[in-house]
Amino acid sequence: MTIKFTGVKVFSATKAREREGLGDRLTEWMADNPQYTIVDTVVTQSSDHEFHCLTITVFYQNGVNA
């Protein structure tokens, strides 16, 4: 099965406070963009010796009934 998408939105944060608010940023973006239908998401966590990064990648189609 192939999931088709027309756009990608990336939400990323490295600081603890920013990571805690990442879900709220995503929810706000979704509310502000009802014309997009989300078809897939990927959550990625990475880190090195000093920083921890959380990334939410959202794949979407234009149009509510796309």
N, C-alpha and C positions, 0 to 999 in steps of 0.2 A: 504494500500500500504506500502510495506517495502522497505526502501532505504538501499541498501547494500553498505558498505564501507570497504576498506582494510587498511586505515590509518587515523590518526588524527594529526593535527598540531595546536598548541595553541600559540596565540600571546597575550601577556599580558603586561600591563604597569600601574604604579601607579603615576608616576610624570607627571605633566601637559605637559611638553615638549615631554615626551615619548608617552603620549596618543595622542598628535597631530600628531606624526609621525607613528602611528600604521598602518594606511591605506597604507602608503608608504612601510612599511616593508612587509605587506601582498602582495602588488602588485609586489614587487621585488621577493619574494618567488615564486609567481605564474610564473613569467617570467623565473626564474631559474629552474623551475620544470614543463616543458610542458608535461611530461609523465603522470602527474596526472590529473584526471578529478574530479573537485569539485562537490560533490553530495548534500552537505548541509552545512550551516553555522549557528552558534548560537552566538549572541552578548550578553554579560552579563556585567552589571555594578553593582558594589558593593561598599559599603563605610562603614567606621566606623567614629569615632569622628575626626580622623586626616587624613585618607587616602581615596582616591577614586581610584578604580581599574576598568579598562576597559579590557575586555577579548574578543577576537574573536577566536572562535573554528571552525576549518575547517575540514570537513569530506570529504575524497577523495577516489577514486578508482585508482589502478595502471592501466596504459594503457590508451591511448587517447580514445580508443573506448570501454572502459570497460563497 
